[in-house]
Structures are given as C-alpha cells and as structure tokens.
Amino acid sequence: MPDLAMDEHGGEPQAVSRRAFLSSAAGISAAALVPGAPDAMAQTGAQTDRPGKDAAMSLSRQFAAFVASLRYEDLPPDVVDRAKGVTLEALASALVGRNMLASRQALALMQEEEAGGGGAATVLCHGNRLTKAGAAFVNAEMILAGGKWDTFCMLTHPGTAILPAALARRN
C-alpha cells in the first residue's frame, strides 16, 4: 500500500509508491553528477501546473521533476559507480559506528519512545524493528557516528539522510 505524502503547499495527500521513492532517493544521490541536471543559477522561468500560485516553478520542484523522470538506464556508468560507492561508504560507516555512544543512545531513545508499536523497519547492524521513522533516525545516527560520510563536490552529506530514509521506506 503506498504511503501518503503531503503537497508542499498543504494540498491533498498524494500516493507515493516504493518504486517512486527509491527512484527519487537514488536520483537525488546521483543527480549532481548527471549532465543536464537543473542548474540553481539558470532556471527560473518554468511554469507550474498550478496557475495562481507561483508564476515560476521553484528550484526544488524543477529538481524533483528532473529526478522523477530520471531512469536508471539514463545514468552514465560513472554516476552509477559513484552512487554505489557512496552507498557502500555509508554502510561501512554504520558498521564502524554501530556500538558508539551516539548509536546506542539513539537506539535506546527510539526503543523507549516506540515501546509496543511499530516494527515496520529494521535498524542496521542490530536488527531491531522500529517504526520507519525510528529506524531511519537510528540508522542516520549510526552512519554519522561512524564518521565515514559521503563527500563529493558537496557542502553537506546527503547520504546520511537519503540512505536511511530509502532503507526504511524499502522495509
């Protein structure tokens, strides 16, 4: 059964399939490396499908539209290789950080907060079952605790949020 995601302007909930979510997560990780990805400085005039709201499509909507239309077959081999590399890096970081204090505290917190509920997603390395949000939080903390974060022409480390969310969603 698809989950519901709220429209960014508070509109009606829209169904999000697992395939669409995973495609988006992979695309976000790899899109910065794909020729033709939306340029933050250039595109401002694309029209929205909602007249009366904004005259121009926001950069986030342009990027989302680009990622949603992206197919695995369209990705250059270098991009696929890099996406696999940063995924492996995040999983290795989770292994390194699995028993660190921050990981143990995050797991204990979520087990206490979600006592008696959830069980929809698995915590990496430990196998505990939590809600999807709880497992994503603990997995993100575990990856961060390991200190092996993705860095490639970025000022942030999106893999620490994208991979845990995609894994939780996949469960």
C-alpha positions as CSV (number, residue, x, y, z in Angstrom):
1,M,0.0,0.0,0.0
2,P,1.5,3.4,-0.9
3,D,2.3,5.9,1.8
4,L,0.8,9.4,1.6
5,A,2.9,12.5,1.1
6,M,1.6,16.0,1.6
7,D,1.8,18.5,-1.1
8,E,4.4,21.1,-0.1
9,H,1.7,23.8,0.0
10,G,-0.6,21.9,2.2
11,G,-2.8,20.4,-0.5
12,E,-4.3,17.0,-0.8
13,P,-2.1,14.0,0.1
14,Q,-0.7,12.1,-2.8
15,A,0.3,8.4,-3.0
16,V,4.0,7.7,-3.2
17,S,4.9,4.2,-4.4
18,R,8.0,2.4,-3.2
19,R,9.4,2.4,-6.7
20,A,8.9,6.2,-7.0
21,F,10.5,6.8,-3.6
22,L,13.6,4.7,-4.3
23,S,14.0,6.2,-7.7
24,S,13.9,9.6,-6.2
25,A,16.4,8.7,-3.4
26,A,18.8,7.2,-5.9
27,G,18.3,10.1,-8.3
28,I,19.0,12.7,-5.6
29,S,22.2,11.0,-4.7
30,A,23.4,10.8,-8.3
31,A,21.7,13.9,-10.0
32,A,24.6,16.3,-9.1
33,L,26.8,14.2,-11.4
34,V,24.4,13.9,-14.3
35,P,24.8,16.3,-17.2
36,G,21.6,18.2,-17.7
37,A,20.5,18.3,-14.0
38,P,18.7,21.6,-13.1
39,D,21.1,24.5,-12.6
40,A,20.4,26.5,-9.5
41,M,21.6,29.7,-11.1
42,A,19.9,29.4,-14.5
43,Q,16.4,28.1,-14.5
44,T,13.7,30.5,-13.1
45,G,11.0,30.7,-15.8
46,A,9.5,27.2,-15.9
47,Q,5.7,27.3,-15.4
48,T,3.9,25.4,-12.7
49,D,0.8,23.3,-13.2
50,R,-1.0,25.4,-10.6
51,P,-1.9,28.8,-12.1
52,G,-2.4,31.5,-9.5
53,K,0.2,30.1,-7.0
54,D,3.6,31.0,-8.3
55,A,4.4,32.1,-11.8
56,A,7.7,30.2,-11.9
57,M,8.4,26.6,-10.8
58,S,10.6,26.6,-7.7
59,L,14.1,25.1,-8.0
60,S,13.0,22.3,-5.7
61,R,10.1,21.4,-8.0
62,Q,12.3,21.6,-11.1
63,F,14.8,19.3,-9.4
64,A,12.0,16.9,-8.2
65,A,10.6,16.8,-11.8
66,F,14.1,16.0,-13.2
67,V,14.7,13.3,-10.6
68,A,11.2,11.8,-11.1
69,S,11.7,11.5,-14.8
70,L,15.2,10.0,-14.4
71,R,15.6,6.4,-15.3
72,Y,18.4,4.1,-14.3
73,E,19.3,3.5,-17.9
74,D,19.8,7.2,-18.4
75,L,22.6,7.4,-15.8
76,P,26.1,7.3,-17.1
77,P,28.3,4.4,-15.7
78,D,30.4,6.9,-13.7
79,V,27.3,8.1,-11.9
80,V,26.1,4.6,-11.1
81,D,29.6,3.7,-9.9
82,R,29.7,6.8,-7.7
83,A,26.2,6.2,-6.2
84,K,27.2,2.6,-5.4
85,G,30.4,3.9,-3.8
86,V,28.7,6.4,-1.5
87,T,26.1,3.8,-0.6
88,L,28.9,1.4,0.4
89,E,30.7,4.2,2.3
90,A,27.5,4.9,4.3
91,L,27.0,1.2,5.1
92,A,30.7,0.9,6.2
93,S,30.2,3.9,8.4
94,A,27.2,2.3,10.0
95,L,29.4,-0.8,10.8
96,V,32.0,1.4,12.3
97,G,29.5,3.4,14.4
98,R,27.2,0.6,15.4
99,N,28.5,0.4,19.0
100,M,29.4,4.0,19.5
101,L,27.7,6.0,22.2
102,A,25.6,8.1,19.8
103,S,24.3,5.0,18.1
104,R,23.5,3.2,21.4
105,Q,21.7,6.4,22.7
106,A,19.7,6.8,19.5
107,L,18.6,3.2,19.6
108,A,17.7,3.3,23.3
109,L,15.7,6.5,22.8
110,M,13.7,5.1,19.9
111,Q,13.1,1.8,21.7
112,E,11.7,3.7,24.7
113,E,9.7,6.2,22.6
114,E,8.2,3.5,20.4
115,A,7.7,0.8,23.0
116,G,4.9,-1.5,21.9
117,G,4.5,0.0,18.5
118,G,6.0,-0.1,15.0
119,G,8.2,-2.9,13.9
120,A,7.9,-1.8,10.3
121,A,11.6,-1.2,9.6
122,T,15.0,-2.7,10.6
123,V,17.9,-1.0,12.3
124,L,21.2,-1.6,10.5
125,C,23.7,-3.9,12.3
126,H,21.4,-4.6,15.3
127,G,18.3,-6.0,13.6
128,N,15.9,-4.2,16.0
129,R,12.5,-3.4,14.5
130,L,11.2,0.1,14.9
131,T,8.8,2.4,13.0
132,K,10.1,3.6,9.7
133,A,10.9,7.0,11.1
134,G,12.6,5.5,14.2
135,A,14.7,3.1,12.1
136,A,15.7,5.9,9.7
137,F,16.7,8.1,12.7
138,V,18.8,5.4,14.4
139,N,20.4,4.4,11.0
140,A,21.3,8.0,10.3
141,E,22.8,8.5,13.7
142,M,24.8,5.3,13.3
143,I,26.2,6.4,9.9
144,L,27.1,9.8,11.4
145,A,28.7,8.2,14.4
146,G,30.9,6.1,12.1
147,G,32.3,9.3,10.5
148,K,32.6,7.9,7.0
149,W,30.4,10.4,5.2
150,D,29.9,10.9,1.5
151,T,31.7,14.0,0.3
152,F,32.0,14.8,-3.4
153,C,31.6,18.4,-4.6
154,M,29.1,18.9,-1.7
155,L,28.9,21.1,1.4
156,T,26.6,18.6,3.0
157,H,26.4,14.8,3.4
158,P,23.1,13.8,1.9
159,G,23.8,10.1,2.1
160,T,23.4,10.2,5.9
161,A,19.8,11.1,5.4
162,I,18.9,9.6,2.0
163,L,20.1,6.1,2.6
164,P,18.4,5.6,6.0
165,A,15.2,7.0,4.6
166,A,15.3,4.8,1.5
167,L,16.1,1.7,3.6
168,A,13.3,2.5,6.0
169,R,10.9,3.1,3.1
170,R,12.0,-0.1,1.4
171,N,11.1,-2.2,4.5
